[in-house]
């Protein structure tokens, strides 16, 4: 019980001290910030379009259905990046043949 009282007193004194320090330093907050277009261009690095990471196993039936759906939607396919998942025996070889089909050497 005594520890809880001491902790409460320390917390209370800390809050009062922070309030006094805030008042003494006359904290005005961030205020308005004006950013020029040049500053904005340098602040935000240019990155490629956002994309979705898809864990994909060529031998998985659900993944095959998803791949078939993505084949039909060219716009969506541009935003998908594949990560290999090896869930089934032979998945590694299936990935290699898939990469060759996609044009990787």
N, C-alpha and C positions, 0 to 999 in steps of 0.2 A: 504494500500500500504506500509505503514511504517513497519507494522508487517512482511510483506513478505521480506522486505530488511533486517530487523534484523534477521529473521530466516535464510536467505541466508548467512549472515555474520557469524552467530554462526556455521552453518554447514561448511562453508569454513574454519574457524579458527580451528574447530575440525578435519577436514581432514588434514590440514597442521600440526597440533600438532601430530596426529597419525603417519604421515609420518616421522616427526622428531624423534619421539620416536622409530619408527621402525629402522631408520638409526642409532640412538645412541646405541641401544641395539644389533645392528648387527644381525638382525633376519636371521637365516639360513633355516628356514622351518623345516619340519619334517625329511627330509633326508631319508635314507634307514633304514628300520626296519627289523631286522632279528629275526625271531621267531623260536625257537626250536620246534620239534614235541611234546615234553612234555608240553611246554607252550601253544601250540595250543590246545592240548587235554584238558587242564584245563580251557582255555579261553572259549571254546564253550561247553556248557553243553550237555550231551547226552539226546536227546529227542526221543519220538516215531516218527514213520513215519508221514509225513504230511497228513492231511485229509481235507475233505470238509464237512462243516456243511450244512445239508439239513433240512429246515423247512418242516415238513411232516404231513399231515392230512390223516388218512386212508380212510376217506369218500370223499376226493376230487378226481374227475375223472382224473385230470392231474397228481396228485401225484400217483394214482394207476397205470397209464401208465408208469410213471418213475420208480416205484417200480418193475414193470414187466420187464422193460429193465435192471434194476440192477440185478435182479435175474439171468439173463442169463450170466452176466459178473462177474464172481467170483473175478477176480483180482481187478476190479474197486470197487466192493462192500466192499472190505477190507479197502478202504480209506474213506468210507462215515460214518459220524456220524449223527444221527437223532436228531432233536429238535422237540418237540411236537408243533403242531399248531392246535388250536381248532376253525376251521372255520364253522363247521356244527353242528347242534344239534345231540348229540350222539357221538361226536368225542372222548370225554373222555373215554367212555366205549369201543369204538373201539380201542383206544390206549392201554387200559388195556388188551384186548384180544390179541392184536398184540404182546405185551410184553410177555404174557404167551406163545404164539406160538413161539417166539424167544428163549424161555428157561429161562426167568426171573421168579423168584418166588415172 
